[in-house]
């Protein structure tokens, strides 16, 4: 459980770094990487918390 929390935090941090590189350089590839990381991080987080909620209900 702790591993998944750290993984989600790390992915969010990497997305933030990608957006910072985009802001610094203006290269669109960093924006694309940041959005891709953010999308998969949010999907993983929703799945993780969905499983936690289902465990509480069931």
N, C-alpha and C positions, 0 to 999 in steps of 0.2 A: 504494500500500500504506500509506504513511504517512497519507494522507488518510483512509482507512477507520479507522485506529487513532484518529486525532484525533476523527473523527465518533462513534465508539463511546464514547470518553471524554467527549465533550461531552454525549451523550445520557444517560449515566450521571450526570453532574453535574446535568443538568436534572431528572432523576428525583429525585435527592437534594434539590434545592432545592424541588421540589414537595412532598416528604414533610416538609421543614422548615416550609413554609408551612402544611401540614395540622396539624403539631404546634403551631404558633403560633396559628393561627386556629380550628382545629377544624372547618373547612368541608370537607365530604366531597368536593367537586369536586376539591380539590388531591390528595387521596388517589387518586381515580379517574385523574387525569392522570398521577400518579406511577406507578401500576401499569401504565397503558397504555404510557407511555414505557419502563418497565422491561421489559415483555413484548416490545416491538418491538426494543429494544436487544439483548436476549438472543437473539432470533431472528436478528438481523443478525450478531451475534458468532458464533453457532454456524455460520451459513452461511459466514461469512468464514473461520473456522478450519477448517471442513470442506473448503473449496476448497484451503486451504494443505496440509492433510493429503493430499488426493487428488493434488495436484501432487507431493508427496514420494514417494508410492507409485508413480505412473505415470511 
